[in-house]
Amino acid sequence: MLLARRFAGFTFVPLIGTLAPLLLLPVAARVGGLDGWYSLAVGQSVGTFGSIAITYGWNVLGPALIAKSKDECFRRSLWVESLGERLLISCAVVPVATCLSWSLGAEEYRLFTVAMAVAFCLNGLTPNWYFIGAGEPRGMAVYDMIPRLVATLLAALLVFLTQSLWSYPLLWILSSLAGPLAIQHKFGWPPLFRGRSISDIREGLGKRLGVASIDALGGVYVSAPVPLAGATGSTSVAGSIASSDKLYRFGLIAVTTLGNTLQAWTLDPHAESPRRRHVAAIFAHCALGLLGLLALGLVGEFGTALLFGDEVKAATSTMWFYGVAFFAVSVSTPLIRNLLIPSLKTRFVLAGTAIGALVGVIAMLTLGRTFGANGVAAGFMLSEVMLVVVILPPALQHLSRIPRLSAGVKQ
């Protein structure tokens, strides 16, 4: 019953947050045209990579730490430590994202591209990881989904009325800051750095460097398709990839939702059948991945035309590549989040991510120059498949060592 309620909560909250942009992005694509749509997507891509760098692995490591502890004081200290670290990192990341997005944006939309990049960099301050670990979907709704939902709906209205895209990044910045500020207020404004010396902060950053590196490397190829499409092809090619990428990202919310729902349940230290829970999570993700592959391949082109317009719709062949990538991401999610990261076998994830990033970026560059949007999509697919190939053996090996029954259960 508890798992069912948790699943419902972790399904409903991200679903609302995902569906809301469907009211905004179709309007933005038509108001901005090819250049505006491309610049919006580039800003989001650069900002997404920036947010991954700012998060510094807390979205991966944090939920497991929260889920394994019932001490509220310890949980609160993790939040304070994470927010302090992420604010410091953002001071370095945001200027870099600003310069990069300025250079990549369409000439008439460069300042807007910068604003989009900064807005999405601030996603790295999200409190979602805390509530995922605590198994509290209500917290995700109150402190993250609702502010973003309000910002998105208001931006959609303003973009339509003003025929300008500027309200989107400005309102998104406000919504990104609202959640962390509200949590700080809830906790009584605890000082972020009191009792922590520079050496303490450096030690904390060092402990999470492995997971943060994995995230950053993964962010390279996750964020690369749209900028690389713009660098290797025309604006129309980049616009098509942007549409493919957007639909793919919408689909990934299902993977995130399933992963969030099952992580605390799978890693429950009091579970009677630990291995059975891990196996169930893996099979559930495989089934979801297959469903997503077929959906993107069969109706992806129609979906992008319906949402974003015929001018920037994706080709069916491109969507099949994205479908395989979706399957790979779904399969890798429980292997990383439930097996390798909690067991501190991050070197395998780091190796797989590094290989995937190297192969993927090179493939996107080379294939993109020759085959356009299909080449970029194929290169992106290879990056996700390579990650699965590398991490699957050590993950299954660790799974075989997990006891079928907990120590307190008679066999």
ABEGO torsion letter per residue (X at the ends): XAAAAAAAAAAAAAAAAAAAAAAAAAAAAAAAEAAAAAAAAAAAAAAAAAAAAAAGGAAAAAAAAAAABABAAAAAAAAAAAAAAAAAAAAAAAAAAAAAAAAABBAAAAAAAAAAAAAAAAAAABAAAAAAAAGBAAAAAAAAAAAAAAAAAAAAAAAAAAGBAAAAAAAAAAAAAAAAAAAAAAAGGBBAABGBBAAAAAAAAAAAAAAAAAAAAAAAAAAAAAAAAAAABBAAAAAAAAAAAAAAAAAAAAAAAAAAAAAAAAABAABABAAAAAAAAAAAAAAAAAAAAAAAAAAAAAAAAAAAEAAABBBAAAAAAAAAAAAAAAAAAAAAAAAAAAAGBAAAAAAAAAAAAAAAAAAAAAAAAAAEAAAAAAAAAAAAAAAAAAAAAAAAAAAAABBABBAABBX
